[in-house]
């Protein structure tokens, strides 16, 4: 398919996003930007959050990893289900009871201002690195398949996409993103379903026959019972649960959309619906990944990992499928960054600058500060995507999960200590403790051969990091609870 035509398809898709943004951002204020005026419908939020949760990493990396891991990702998915249930039963009631705009204000209520600022800072680091890694993956594929042939340099592609995202998130924030994410999730799922159907036709298989072929080829294996393996079943399930709790329940971007729903019951229904849809979609991505590997073996395709899916689509499938693939890919691209930039802007303005707490600051001044911060994060994304281009990892999903283990661990430790204990901390030592957790994890990973023999640390690093931080907070705590300590027990 002509790269010029595909370029115009992307342009038309962006024009549609702008039209949605214009419609939803009229008369928007800071409350619209931060929590959508608490008027979002729970079913709409749930469907839109599927695209945010999966993003371009799932669209490209999960199918590409089947050749190495089989359907082992389903082990992590089982953990995801447990994590979402904990969020619905424990964290959402807490956030609604405290009427939070930023979820990190809970840390202020429970552990003090230093814990609050430390949690917000780690969220900003975590989400910035994770979102730019996801954005890089999709931008790089667009570059390789379309824009290199048009002579457009990577930096210009990166800049143009971030400018697009800036245009449709600048005013409406969460109120706009709830609608644009719904549109983008629909586009991504359309691409997934279409590509799966065409791969079945290309292989001349039905679903049951294809599953038998995948089993024979060793691509449908799910469970890993080797204790020393990074993919060990219980390690994956436990890690998946805590990844979800940390990267969704303790993440301002994800919870910002949840708490934009008017009632707690609506937010909980949103979380349960999201869980059901997500499990189905992840299973379908893995099934597609198996089909892609079967086809690659028959057609002599040598691409692997993140490059397998686009290579087969662009070189072996009809032009109509290429078009739908690109709609799905672009639909996966924008949720990688739009919600992240909005949530980072919200957290920086509310948690670090404190513009919502300053009663003397006029609404116009707050809005100016929000615009400046929003522009600043767009510029930071531009730089970090270029850094990931320089690194150029073959499988970005591994990079993202590794980063999450180091950066979300302190959040897990802070929230866990607040929820599971009633002790008060000596606030001045909190920043040192939350920095010590990742440092100790790095040391542990460096020396794991000497300490654990053949056993290798994997996704459980997130939990270990959280436990280090909780232990450190215990050491700097006192038995006497703060006045607001009962929040953790209620």
C-alpha positions as CSV (number, residue, x, y, z in Angstrom):
1,X,0.0,0.0,0.0
2,X,1.2,3.5,-0.8
3,X,2.9,5.2,2.1
4,X,1.3,8.5,1.0
5,X,-2.1,7.0,1.3
6,X,-1.4,5.5,4.7
7,X,-0.1,8.9,5.8
8,X,-3.4,10.5,4.8
9,X,-5.3,7.8,6.7
10,X,-3.3,8.8,9.9
11,X,-4.1,12.5,9.2
12,X,-7.8,11.7,8.8
13,X,-7.8,9.7,12.1
14,X,-6.1,12.6,13.9
15,X,-8.7,15.0,12.4
16,X,-11.4,12.8,13.9
17,X,-9.7,13.0,17.3
18,X,-9.5,16.8,17.1
19,X,-13.2,17.0,16.3
20,X,-14.0,14.9,19.4
21,X,-11.6,17.0,21.5
22,X,-13.3,20.2,20.3
23,X,-16.7,18.9,21.2
24,X,-15.8,17.7,24.6
25,X,-13.5,20.5,25.7
26,X,-15.9,23.4,25.3
27,X,-16.2,25.4,28.5
28,X,-13.6,23.1,30.2
29,X,-12.0,24.3,33.4
30,X,-9.4,22.8,35.7
31,X,-11.9,20.4,37.3
32,X,-12.8,19.2,33.8
33,X,-9.1,18.6,33.0
34,X,-8.3,16.8,36.3
35,X,-11.3,14.6,37.0
36,X,-13.8,15.3,34.1
37,X,-16.2,17.2,36.5
38,X,-17.0,13.7,37.9
39,X,-19.5,13.1,35.1
40,X,-17.9,10.2,33.2
41,X,-20.1,7.1,32.5
42,X,-18.6,4.0,34.0
43,X,-19.1,1.8,30.9
44,X,-17.5,4.4,28.7
45,X,-14.5,4.7,31.1
46,X,-14.1,0.9,31.3
47,X,-14.0,0.4,27.5
48,X,-11.7,3.3,27.0
49,X,-9.3,2.1,29.7
50,X,-8.7,-1.1,27.7
51,X,-6.8,0.9,25.1
52,X,-4.8,2.7,27.8
53,X,-4.0,-0.5,29.6
54,X,-2.9,-2.3,26.5
55,X,-1.4,0.4,24.3
56,X,1.1,-0.2,21.5
57,X,3.2,-2.6,23.6
58,X,0.5,-5.2,23.8
59,X,-0.5,-4.7,20.1
60,X,3.1,-5.4,18.9
61,X,5.1,-7.0,21.7
62,X,2.7,-9.6,23.1
63,X,2.2,-11.4,19.7
64,X,5.9,-11.1,19.0
65,X,6.8,-12.7,22.3
66,X,4.8,-15.9,21.7
67,X,7.7,-17.5,19.9
68,X,9.8,-17.3,23.0
69,X,7.2,-17.6,25.8
70,X,4.2,-19.4,24.3
71,X,1.0,-18.4,26.0
72,X,2.9,-17.9,29.3
73,X,1.6,-14.3,29.4
74,X,-1.7,-15.8,30.5
75,X,-0.1,-16.5,33.9
76,X,0.5,-12.8,34.4
77,X,-3.1,-12.2,33.2
78,X,-4.4,-14.4,36.0
79,X,-2.5,-12.2,38.4
80,X,-4.1,-9.1,36.8
81,X,-7.5,-10.4,37.6
82,X,-6.6,-10.7,41.3
83,X,-5.1,-7.2,41.2
84,X,-8.2,-5.6,39.7
85,X,-10.4,-7.2,42.4
86,X,-8.2,-5.7,45.1
87,X,-8.4,-2.3,43.5
88,X,-12.2,-2.5,43.3
89,X,-12.6,-3.8,46.9
90,X,-9.9,-1.8,48.7
91,X,-8.4,1.2,46.9
92,X,-11.5,2.7,45.1
93,X,-13.6,2.9,48.3
94,X,-10.6,4.7,50.0
95,X,-10.2,7.2,47.2
96,X,-13.9,8.0,47.0
97,X,-14.2,8.3,50.8
98,X,-11.5,10.9,50.8
99,X,-12.9,12.7,47.7
100,X,-9.5,12.7,46.1
101,X,-8.5,14.6,43.0
102,X,-4.9,13.2,43.2
103,X,-4.7,9.8,44.7
104,X,-1.4,10.7,46.3
105,X,-3.1,13.0,48.7
106,X,-3.9,9.8,50.7
107,X,-0.2,9.6,51.5
108,X,-0.4,13.2,52.9
109,X,-3.4,12.3,55.0
110,X,-1.9,9.0,56.3
111,X,1.9,9.5,56.4
112,X,2.6,13.2,55.9
113,X,3.7,15.7,53.3
114,X,7.1,14.1,52.6
115,X,5.5,10.8,51.8
116,X,2.9,12.5,49.6
117,X,5.5,14.4,47.6
118,X,7.8,11.3,47.4
119,X,4.9,9.2,46.0
120,X,3.9,11.8,43.5
121,X,7.5,12.1,42.4
122,X,7.9,8.4,41.8
123,X,4.6,8.3,39.9
124,X,6.0,11.1,37.6
125,X,9.2,9.2,37.0
126,X,7.4,5.9,36.5
127,X,4.7,7.1,34.2
128,X,7.1,9.3,32.2
129,X,9.5,6.4,31.5
130,X,6.8,3.8,30.8
131,X,4.7,6.1,28.6
132,X,7.6,7.2,26.5
133,X,8.8,3.6,26.0
134,X,5.3,2.6,24.8
135,X,5.2,5.7,22.5
136,X,8.6,5.0,21.1
137,X,7.6,1.4,20.1
138,X,4.6,2.5,17.9
139,X,6.4,5.7,16.5
140,X,9.3,3.5,15.5
141,X,7.0,1.1,13.5
142,X,5.3,4.0,11.8
143,X,8.6,5.4,10.9
144,X,10.0,2.1,9.5
145,X,6.9,1.2,7.5
146,X,5.7,4.6,6.2
147,X,7.8,7.6,6.9
148,X,11.3,6.3,6.1
149,X,10.0,5.7,2.5
150,X,8.8,9.4,2.5
151,X,12.1,10.6,3.6
152,X,10.8,12.0,6.9
153,X,13.4,11.8,9.8
154,X,12.5,10.0,13.1
155,X,12.8,13.2,15.1
156,X,10.2,15.0,12.9
157,X,7.8,12.0,13.2
158,X,8.2,12.1,17.0
159,X,7.6,15.9,17.1
160,X,4.6,15.8,14.8
161,X,2.8,13.1,16.9
162,X,3.5,14.8,20.2
163,X,2.1,18.1,18.7
164,X,-1.0,16.2,17.6
165,X,-1.5,14.8,21.2
166,X,-0.9,18.2,22.6
167,X,-3.6,19.8,20.5
168,X,-6.4,17.5,21.6
169,X,-5.4,17.2,25.3
170,X,-4.5,20.8,25.9
171,X,-7.9,22.0,27.2
172,X,-10.2,19.1,27.8
173,X,-7.9,16.8,29.8
174,X,-9.7,13.8,31.3
175,X,-13.1,14.9,30.0
176,X,-11.7,14.7,26.4
177,X,-9.6,11.6,27.0
178,X,-12.5,9.4,28.2
179,X,-14.1,9.9,24.8
180,X,-10.9,9.7,22.6
181,X,-9.8,6.6,24.5
182,X,-13.1,4.9,23.7
183,X,-12.7,5.7,20.0
184,X,-9.1,4.5,20.0
185,X,-9.9,1.2,21.8
186,X,-12.5,0.5,19.2
187,X,-9.9,1.1,16.5
188,X,-7.4,-1.1,18.1
189,X,-9.8,-4.0,18.6
190,X,-11.0,-3.7,15.0
191,X,-7.4,-4.1,13.9
192,X,-6.9,-7.1,16.2
193,X,-10.0,-9.0,15.1
194,X,-9.4,-8.3,11.4
195,X,-5.8,-9.4,11.5
196,X,-6.7,-12.6,13.4
197,X,-9.4,-13.5,10.9
198,X,-7.1,-12.9,7.9
199,X,-4.3,-15.0,9.5
200,X,-6.7,-17.9,9.9
201,X,-7.7,-17.6,6.3
202,X,-4.1,-17.4,5.2
203,X,-3.3,-20.5,7.1
204,X,-6.5,-22.2,5.9
205,X,-7.4,-23.2,9.5
206,X,-10.4,-22.8,11.8
207,X,-10.0,-22.0,15.4
208,X,-9.9,-25.6,16.8
209,X,-7.5,-26.7,14.1
210,X,-5.3,-23.7,14.7
211,X,-5.1,-24.4,18.4
212,X,-4.1,-28.0,17.7
213,X,-1.3,-26.7,15.4
214,X,-0.2,-24.3,18.0
215,X,-0.1,-27.1,20.6
216,X,2.0,-29.3,18.3
217,X,4.4,-26.5,17.6
218,X,4.9,-25.8,21.3
219,X,3.5,-22.3,21.0
220,X,0.4,-22.8,23.1
221,X,2.2,-23.7,26.4
222,X,0.9,-21.7,29.3
223,X,2.2,-23.0,32.6
224,X,5.9,-23.0,33.7
225,X,6.5,-25.0,36.8
226,X,10.3,-24.6,36.9
227,X,11.0,-22.7,40.1
228,X,14.3,-21.3,38.8
229,X,12.7,-19.9,35.7
230,X,11.7,-16.2,35.4
231,X,8.4,-17.5,34.0
232,X,7.5,-19.8,37.0
233,X,3.8,-19.9,37.5
234,X,3.4,-18.6,41.0
235,X,6.0,-16.0,40.4
236,X,4.1,-14.7,37.4
237,X,0.7,-14.8,39.1
238,X,1.8,-12.9,42.2
239,X,3.8,-10.5,40.2
240,X,0.9,-9.9,37.8
241,X,-1.4,-9.1,40.8
242,X,1.1,-6.6,42.3
243,X,1.9,-5.1,38.9
244,X,-1.8,-4.3,38.5
245,X,-2.2,-3.0,42.0
246,X,0.8,-0.7,41.6
247,X,0.5,0.3,37.9
248,X,-3.3,0.8,37.9
249,X,-4.5,1.2,41.5
250,X,-1.6,3.4,42.6
251,X,-1.2,5.2,39.2
252,X,-2.8,8.7,38.8
253,X,-3.3,8.2,35.1
254,X,-5.5,5.1,35.5
255,X,-7.2,6.2,38.7
256,X,-7.9,9.7,37.4
257,X,-10.3,8.2,34.9
258,X,-11.9,5.9,37.5
259,X,-12.5,8.7,40.0
260,X,-14.1,10.8,37.2
261,X,-17.1,8.5,37.5
262,X,-19.7,10.0,39.7
263,X,-20.2,7.2,42.2
264,X,-18.1,4.5,43.9
265,X,-20.5,1.8,42.6
266,X,-20.0,3.0,39.1
267,X,-16.2,3.0,39.4
268,X,-16.3,-0.5,40.8
269,X,-18.5,-1.7,37.9
270,X,-16.0,0.0,35.5
271,X,-13.1,-2.0,37.1
272,X,-14.9,-5.3,36.9
273,X,-16.0,-4.7,33.2
274,X,-12.4,-3.7,32.4
275,X,-11.1,-6.9,33.9
276,X,-13.4,-9.1,31.8
277,X,-12.7,-7.3,28.5
278,X,-9.0,-7.2,29.2
279,X,-8.7,-11.0,29.8
280,X,-10.5,-11.7,26.5
281,X,-8.4,-9.2,24.5
282,X,-5.1,-10.5,25.9
283,X,-6.0,-14.1,25.1
284,X,-6.9,-13.0,21.6
285,X,-3.5,-11.2,21.2
286,X,-1.7,-14.3,22.2
287,X,-3.8,-16.4,19.8
288,X,-2.9,-14.0,17.0
289,X,0.8,-14.2,18.1
290,X,0.7,-18.0,17.7
291,X,-0.9,-17.7,14.2
292,X,1.8,-15.2,13.2
293,X,4.6,-17.6,14.2
294,X,2.9,-20.4,12.3
295,X,2.7,-18.3,9.2
296,X,6.2,-17.0,9.6
297,X,7.5,-20.6,9.6
298,X,5.5,-21.5,6.4
299,X,6.4,-18.3,4.5
300,X,10.0,-18.0,5.5
301,X,9.6,-14.7,7.4
302,X,12.8,-14.1,9.4
303,X,11.6,-11.1,11.5
304,X,11.2,-11.8,15.2
305,X,10.0,-10.1,18.4
306,X,8.4,-6.7,18.0
307,X,9.2,-6.7,14.2
308,X,7.2,-9.9,13.4
309,X,3.6,-8.6,13.3
310,X,4.3,-5.5,11.1
311,X,6.6,-7.5,8.8
312,X,3.9,-10.1,8.0
313,X,1.2,-7.5,7.6
314,X,3.2,-5.3,5.3
315,X,4.8,-8.0,3.2
316,X,2.2,-10.8,3.0
317,X,-1.3,-9.5,3.6
318,X,-3.7,-7.6,1.4
319,X,-3.8,-3.8,1.2
320,X,-7.1,-3.7,3.0
321,X,-5.6,-5.5,6.0
322,X,-2.6,-3.2,6.0
323,X,-5.0,-0.3,6.2
324,X,-6.9,-1.8,9.2
325,X,-3.6,-2.8,10.8
326,X,-2.5,0.8,10.7
327,X,-5.7,2.1,12.1
328,X,-5.3,-0.3,15.0
329,X,-1.6,0.7,15.4
330,X,-2.4,4.4,15.5
331,X,-5.3,3.7,17.8
332,X,-2.8,2.0,20.1
333,X,-0.3,4.8,19.7
334,X,-2.2,7.8,21.1
335,X,-3.4,6.2,24.5
336,X,0.3,5.6,25.2
337,X,0.8,9.3,25.7
338,X,-2.3,11.3,25.8
339,X,-3.6,10.1,29.2
340,X,0.0,10.0,30.6
341,X,0.7,13.6,29.7
342,X,-2.6,14.6,31.2
343,X,-2.1,12.7,34.4
344,X,1.5,13.9,34.7
345,X,0.3,17.4,34.3
346,X,-2.4,16.9,37.0
347,X,0.0,15.3,39.5
348,X,2.8,17.9,39.0
349,X,0.3,20.8,39.3
350,X,-1.7,19.4,42.3
351,X,1.0,17.4,44.2
352,X,4.2,19.3,43.6
353,X,3.1,22.8,42.8
354,X,0.0,22.7,45.0
355,X,-2.1,25.0,42.7
356,X,-5.4,23.5,44.0
357,X,-4.4,24.2,47.6
358,X,-3.6,27.9,47.0
359,X,-6.8,29.7,47.7
360,X,-5.1,33.0,46.8
361,X,-4.3,31.8,43.2
362,X,-7.0,32.9,40.6
363,X,-8.4,30.3,38.3
364,X,-6.8,32.1,35.3
365,X,-3.3,31.7,36.9
366,X,-3.9,28.1,37.7
367,X,-4.8,27.5,34.1
368,X,-1.7,29.2,32.9
369,X,0.5,27.0,35.2
370,X,-1.3,23.9,33.9
371,X,-0.6,24.9,30.3
372,X,3.1,25.5,31.0
373,X,3.4,22.1,32.8
374,X,1.6,20.4,30.0
375,X,4.0,21.9,27.4
376,X,6.9,20.9,29.5
377,X,5.9,17.2,29.7
378,X,5.4,17.2,25.9
379,X,9.0,18.5,25.5
380,X,10.3,15.8,27.9
381,X,8.5,13.1,26.0
382,X,10.1,14.3,22.8
383,X,13.6,13.9,24.4
384,X,12.9,10.5,26.0
385,X,11.5,8.9,22.9
386,X,14.7,9.9,21.1
387,X,16.7,8.2,24.0
388,X,14.7,5.0,23.5
389,X,15.4,5.2,19.8
390,X,19.1,5.2,20.7
391,X,18.7,2.2,23.0
392,X,16.5,0.4,20.4
393,X,15.5,-2.7,22.4
394,X,14.1,-5.7,20.5
395,X,11.3,-6.2,23.0
396,X,9.9,-3.2,24.7
397,X,7.5,-5.1,26.9
398,X,10.5,-6.5,28.8
399,X,12.0,-3.0,29.2
400,X,8.7,-1.5,30.5
401,X,8.2,-4.3,33.1
402,X,11.8,-3.9,34.2
403,X,11.4,-0.2,34.7
404,X,8.1,-0.8,36.5
405,X,9.8,-3.0,39.0
406,X,12.2,-0.2,40.0
407,X,9.9,2.8,39.8
408,X,6.5,1.5,41.1
409,X,8.0,-0.5,44.0
410,X,8.3,2.6,46.2
411,X,4.6,3.4,45.5
412,X,3.6,-0.1,46.5
413,X,5.7,0.2,49.7
414,X,4.2,3.6,50.7
415,X,0.6,2.6,50.1
416,X,1.1,-0.8,51.6
417,X,2.6,0.7,54.8
418,X,-0.2,3.2,55.1
419,X,-3.0,0.6,54.5
420,X,-1.6,-2.3,56.5
421,X,-0.2,-0.5,59.6
422,X,-1.3,2.3,61.9
423,X,2.2,3.5,62.7
424,X,3.4,7.1,62.2
425,X,6.7,7.8,60.3
426,X,9.4,10.3,60.9
427,X,8.7,12.4,57.8
428,X,12.2,13.7,57.1
429,X,13.5,10.2,56.5
430,X,10.8,9.1,54.0
431,X,12.6,10.3,50.9
432,X,15.8,8.4,51.8
433,X,13.8,5.2,52.4
434,X,11.9,5.4,49.1
435,X,15.2,5.9,47.3
436,X,16.9,3.1,49.2
437,X,14.4,0.5,48.0
438,X,15.3,0.7,44.3
439,X,19.0,0.9,45.2
440,X,18.8,-2.3,47.2
441,X,17.0,-4.0,44.4
442,X,19.7,-3.0,41.9
443,X,22.3,-4.4,44.3
444,X,20.3,-7.6,44.7
445,X,19.9,-8.1,41.0
446,X,23.6,-7.5,40.4
447,X,24.6,-10.1,43.0
448,X,21.7,-12.6,42.3
449,X,24.1,-15.3,40.9
450,X,26.1,-15.3,44.1
451,X,23.1,-15.1,46.4
452,X,20.6,-17.4,44.6
453,X,22.6,-19.7,42.4
454,X,20.6,-20.6,39.3
455,X,17.5,-18.8,40.4
456,X,16.9,-15.6,38.5
457,X,14.8,-12.6,39.6
458,X,12.0,-11.6,37.3
459,X,8.8,-9.7,37.8
460,X,8.8,-10.3,41.5
461,X,11.4,-7.5,41.8
462,X,8.4,-5.1,42.1
463,X,7.2,-6.8,45.2
464,X,10.7,-7.1,46.7
465,X,11.1,-3.4,46.1
466,X,7.9,-2.6,47.9
467,X,8.8,-4.8,50.8
468,X,12.2,-3.0,51.1
469,X,10.4,0.3,51.3
470,X,7.8,-1.0,53.8
471,X,10.6,-2.4,56.0
472,X,12.5,1.0,55.8
473,X,9.3,2.9,56.8
474,X,8.8,0.5,59.7
475,X,12.3,1.3,60.9
476,X,11.6,5.1,60.9
477,X,8.2,4.8,62.4
478,X,6.7,5.0,65.9
479,X,3.9,3.0,67.5
480,X,1.8,6.1,68.2
481,X,-0.6,6.8,65.2
482,X,-1.0,10.2,63.6
483,X,-4.3,11.8,64.2
484,X,-5.5,10.7,60.8
485,X,-4.0,7.2,61.1
486,X,-7.4,5.7,61.4
487,X,-7.9,6.3,57.7
488,X,-5.9,3.2,57.0
489,X,-8.0,1.1,59.3
490,X,-11.5,2.3,58.3
